[in-house]
Structures are given as C-alpha cells and as structure tokens.
C-alpha cells in the first residue's frame, strides 16, 4: 500500500513548496490560520496546472458550519468555479446544531455533493464538533463522499487517536478516514503505528519569521506559519519508510 500525503496550502509559495517536498495531493485553501477558507480564483487557476490532484476547500467564512441559505448558494457557486478550472474535487461540510448536539445537515450536504457532480469529495473536520461521529460516517458514505478528514474530536490527531481508531473500524472499506491536525515529523511515526492510515493530512509548515511584525499591524494572526518544502519532504520520507516496513 502506497500512502498518500495530502498537504494543505494557502498561497502560491505554499503550493510550490508542497510540490517540491513531494505532496501526493493538495488541499487548496485561503487563510489556513482560520482553518481554511475558499481560495481565490487566481490561486485556483494556478493550482489547476499542477501535476497532482487538488481539492479546494469550500468554506465562505470563518466560524462554524451551520450555513444560511445565502451561504449555501455562495458555496454552490464556488464549487462551480472550482470544477470549471479543472480541479479534482472539493472539501465540504455542513452541520445542524440543535439542543441535542451537532449533526450533519443532510439537505445542505446533498446540495453540495450534487454541485460537485461526481468529483472527489472530502468531508472536513466539522465532524470533530460531533459527540458521536458514527452516524455522520454512515451518512457521508451513503452520499458517495470519498474520505473524512478528522482529528478524532481532539485538538490534534495524536490526541484523538483512540476515536480515530474507532472511526476507522466503523467506516471499514466504505469511506476513508484521513487523520489530520497537528501532524508533524515528530508525531507521524506514532500515528502510523497506531492507525496504519492510507492517507495523512498535514500542513508541512514552519513558523513564519515575519509573523510578529505583520501581526502588530493586523495583517495576519499571531503564530502564522508557512509551508516548508523540507518539512513536507520529511513527512514523505516517513510515509515511505512505513511502506517499506510492510
């Protein structure tokens, strides 16, 4: 089994670094410091020329994932833009929050899946807001979604390993569970040993030296990071080493 390394990026420089480091797939975003938003048309068109599959985040604002009717319409338009550009697919998620908790908003999810017209689809980490993710796994599989990105309901995939293991067992071969959040060269070996995932999601980033000055002016958040080709290459080597052990 050859494992897939997905790298999330939010700039042309990040895209180049991810490719130089050996990423197998790109999650294309804007504003990774906010968890990823829909990328600009310019970045979409640039990414469409890359040699690896690219999936675009479809998220029109920061915050939660309970979308208004206007936001759903905007997301459908964003999906159409992504597909016209020739990208491989999209990363989506929609929730409904009630007194009983957070669940997938199935009518909205169906609209977004329909808009994606059979392309590759990832359900993003909105699932980590749910106390019980297993119903959402069943629903995502029934919708034909390819994979679910999750940290196992924790701040990082390493902290959520137990739940991720349960999610993977529940999903079986119906849909892939892709660990992500806080995945680094230090944490990846233990994650691979614990879960043996087919796909791994990471930022492959390092702190941005310009962040403190830019943050003082409000141009970017404190602690901003940028994709680093050497870090991506380290992750790639760790995956290849695990493959060689099998």
C-alpha positions as CSV (number, residue, x, y, z in Angstrom):
1,X,0.0,0.0,0.0
2,X,1.4,3.4,-1.0
3,X,0.3,6.0,1.4
4,X,-1.0,9.4,0.3
5,X,0.4,12.6,1.8
6,X,-2.1,15.5,1.5
7,X,-0.7,19.0,2.2
8,X,-2.9,22.0,2.9
9,X,-1.7,25.3,1.5
10,X,-3.0,28.8,1.1
11,X,-0.6,30.6,-1.2
12,X,1.4,30.2,-4.5
13,X,4.6,29.8,-2.5
14,X,2.9,27.2,-0.3
15,X,1.8,25.3,-3.4
16,X,5.3,25.3,-4.8
17,X,6.8,24.1,-1.5
18,X,4.3,21.3,-1.2
19,X,5.1,20.1,-4.7
20,X,8.8,20.4,-4.1
21,X,8.5,18.4,-0.9
22,X,6.6,15.5,-2.6
23,X,3.0,16.0,-1.7
24,X,0.7,13.5,-3.4
25,X,-2.4,15.7,-3.2
26,X,-3.1,19.3,-2.3
27,X,-5.9,20.8,-0.2
28,X,-6.2,24.3,-1.6
29,X,-7.3,27.0,0.8
30,X,-7.2,30.6,1.8
31,X,-6.5,31.7,5.4
32,X,-5.1,28.4,6.9
33,X,-4.8,30.3,10.2
34,X,-8.6,30.3,10.3
35,X,-8.9,26.7,9.5
36,X,-9.0,27.2,5.7
37,X,-11.5,29.2,3.6
38,X,-12.4,29.1,-0.1
39,X,-9.3,30.0,-2.2
40,X,-9.2,32.9,-4.6
41,X,-9.9,32.3,-8.3
42,X,-6.3,33.2,-9.1
43,X,-4.9,30.5,-6.8
44,X,-7.5,28.0,-8.1
45,X,-6.3,28.6,-11.7
46,X,-2.7,28.4,-10.7
47,X,-3.3,25.1,-8.8
48,X,-5.1,23.6,-11.8
49,X,-1.8,23.5,-13.6
50,X,-0.1,21.3,-11.0
51,X,0.7,17.6,-11.7
52,X,-1.1,16.2,-8.6
53,X,-4.8,16.2,-7.6
54,X,-6.0,19.3,-6.0
55,X,-9.1,19.6,-3.8
56,X,-10.4,23.1,-3.0
57,X,-11.8,24.0,0.4
58,X,-15.4,25.3,0.1
59,X,-15.9,27.5,3.2
60,X,-17.1,31.1,2.7
61,X,-16.3,32.4,6.2
62,X,-14.6,31.5,9.4
63,X,-16.5,30.1,12.3
64,X,-19.0,27.2,12.5
65,X,-20.6,25.2,9.7
66,X,-24.3,25.9,10.1
67,X,-24.9,27.7,6.8
68,X,-27.5,30.2,5.8
69,X,-29.4,29.8,2.6
70,X,-27.3,32.6,1.1
71,X,-24.1,30.9,2.1
72,X,-25.2,27.6,0.6
73,X,-25.9,29.4,-2.6
74,X,-22.4,31.0,-2.5
75,X,-20.8,27.6,-1.8
76,X,-22.6,26.1,-4.9
77,X,-21.2,28.9,-7.0
78,X,-17.7,28.4,-5.5
79,X,-17.9,24.7,-6.3
80,X,-18.9,25.5,-9.9
81,X,-15.8,27.8,-10.2
82,X,-13.5,25.1,-8.9
83,X,-14.8,22.5,-11.3
84,X,-14.7,24.8,-14.3
85,X,-11.0,25.4,-13.5
86,X,-10.4,21.6,-13.7
87,X,-9.5,20.8,-10.1
88,X,-10.1,17.2,-8.9
89,X,-12.7,18.0,-6.3
90,X,-13.7,19.8,-3.2
91,X,-13.6,19.7,0.6
92,X,-17.0,20.4,2.1
93,X,-19.1,20.2,5.3
94,X,-22.4,21.4,6.7
95,X,-23.8,21.0,10.2
96,X,-27.0,21.5,12.0
97,X,-26.8,22.5,15.7
98,X,-29.7,21.8,18.0
99,X,-30.3,21.2,21.7
100,X,-29.4,17.6,21.0
101,X,-26.0,18.5,19.6
102,X,-24.2,18.8,16.3
103,X,-25.0,16.6,13.3
104,X,-24.6,16.7,9.5
105,X,-27.1,19.0,7.7
106,X,-28.1,16.3,5.2
107,X,-30.2,18.6,2.8
108,X,-27.3,21.0,2.5
109,X,-24.8,18.2,2.2
110,X,-26.8,16.7,-0.6
111,X,-26.9,20.1,-2.4
112,X,-23.1,20.4,-2.2
113,X,-22.5,16.9,-3.3
114,X,-24.8,17.3,-6.2
115,X,-23.0,20.6,-7.1
116,X,-19.7,18.7,-7.2
117,X,-21.0,16.4,-10.0
118,X,-19.3,13.2,-9.0
119,X,-15.8,14.7,-8.4
120,X,-13.6,13.7,-5.5
121,X,-15.1,14.9,-2.2
122,X,-13.7,15.2,1.3
123,X,-15.8,15.8,4.4
124,X,-13.8,18.2,6.5
125,X,-13.3,18.5,10.3
126,X,-16.8,19.7,11.0
127,X,-17.2,16.0,12.1
128,X,-14.9,16.8,15.0
129,X,-17.6,19.0,16.5
130,X,-19.9,16.0,16.9
131,X,-20.0,14.0,20.2
132,X,-21.0,10.9,18.1
133,X,-19.3,10.9,14.7
134,X,-20.5,7.4,13.6
135,X,-23.9,8.4,12.2
136,X,-22.1,11.1,10.2
137,X,-19.7,8.5,8.8
138,X,-22.7,6.4,7.7
139,X,-24.3,9.4,6.1
140,X,-21.1,10.6,4.3
141,X,-20.6,7.1,2.9
142,X,-24.1,7.0,1.6
143,X,-23.6,10.3,-0.1
144,X,-20.7,8.9,-2.0
145,X,-18.0,11.1,-0.3
146,X,-14.5,9.7,-0.7
147,X,-13.0,10.4,2.7
148,X,-13.4,12.2,6.0
149,X,-10.7,14.4,7.5
150,X,-10.7,14.2,11.2
151,X,-8.6,14.7,14.4
152,X,-10.8,12.3,16.3
153,X,-12.7,15.1,18.0
154,X,-9.5,16.4,19.7
155,X,-7.2,19.4,19.1
156,X,-4.8,17.2,17.2
157,X,-4.8,13.8,15.6
158,X,-2.3,12.4,18.1
159,X,-4.7,13.4,21.0
160,X,-7.6,11.8,19.1
161,X,-6.0,8.5,18.2
162,X,-8.5,6.4,20.2
163,X,-11.5,7.9,18.5
164,X,-9.9,7.8,15.1
165,X,-9.2,4.1,15.5
166,X,-12.9,3.6,16.3
167,X,-14.0,5.7,13.4
168,X,-11.8,3.7,11.0
169,X,-13.2,0.5,12.3
170,X,-16.7,1.8,11.8
171,X,-16.0,3.1,8.3
172,X,-14.4,-0.1,7.1
173,X,-14.0,0.0,3.3
174,X,-17.0,2.2,2.7
175,X,-15.1,5.5,3.2
176,X,-11.6,6.5,4.2
177,X,-10.8,8.2,7.5
178,X,-7.8,10.6,7.0
179,X,-6.1,11.8,10.2
180,X,-5.2,15.4,10.3
181,X,-4.4,18.4,12.6
182,X,-1.1,18.8,14.3
183,X,0.6,16.1,12.2
184,X,4.4,16.7,12.2
185,X,7.5,14.7,11.7
186,X,7.6,14.1,15.4
187,X,4.1,12.9,15.7
188,X,3.6,11.0,12.5
189,X,5.5,7.8,13.3
190,X,3.3,7.1,16.4
191,X,0.2,8.0,14.4
192,X,1.2,5.5,11.6
193,X,1.9,2.7,14.2
194,X,-1.4,3.3,15.9
195,X,-3.7,3.7,12.9
196,X,-2.0,2.5,9.8
197,X,-3.9,5.0,7.7
198,X,-3.9,5.0,3.9
199,X,-3.9,8.8,3.7
200,X,-2.5,11.5,6.0
201,X,-3.2,15.2,6.1
202,X,-0.7,17.8,7.2
203,X,0.3,21.4,6.7
204,X,4.1,20.7,6.4
205,X,4.7,24.1,7.8
206,X,7.1,26.1,9.9
207,X,6.6,29.4,11.8
208,X,6.7,32.5,9.5
209,X,9.5,34.7,10.7
210,X,7.6,37.8,9.5
211,X,4.5,36.9,11.6
212,X,5.2,39.0,14.7
213,X,5.7,42.3,12.8
214,X,2.7,41.7,10.4
215,X,0.5,40.7,13.3
216,X,1.2,44.0,15.1
217,X,-0.5,45.7,12.1
218,X,-3.3,43.2,11.9
219,X,-2.2,41.8,8.6
220,X,-2.1,38.2,9.8
221,X,-2.7,36.3,13.1
222,X,0.0,35.7,15.7
223,X,1.8,32.4,15.2
224,X,1.2,32.3,11.4
225,X,3.0,29.5,9.6
226,X,4.1,28.9,6.0
227,X,4.5,25.7,4.0
228,X,8.1,24.4,4.0
229,X,9.4,22.0,1.4
230,X,11.9,20.3,3.7
231,X,9.2,19.6,6.2
232,X,6.9,18.2,3.6
233,X,9.8,16.0,2.4
234,X,10.4,14.7,5.9
235,X,6.8,13.7,6.1
236,X,7.0,12.0,2.7
237,X,10.1,10.0,3.8
238,X,8.4,8.8,7.0
239,X,5.5,7.5,5.0
240,X,7.8,5.8,2.5
241,X,9.7,4.2,5.5
242,X,6.4,2.9,6.9
243,X,5.5,1.4,3.4
244,X,8.9,-0.3,3.2
245,X,8.3,-2.0,6.6
246,X,5.1,-3.7,5.4
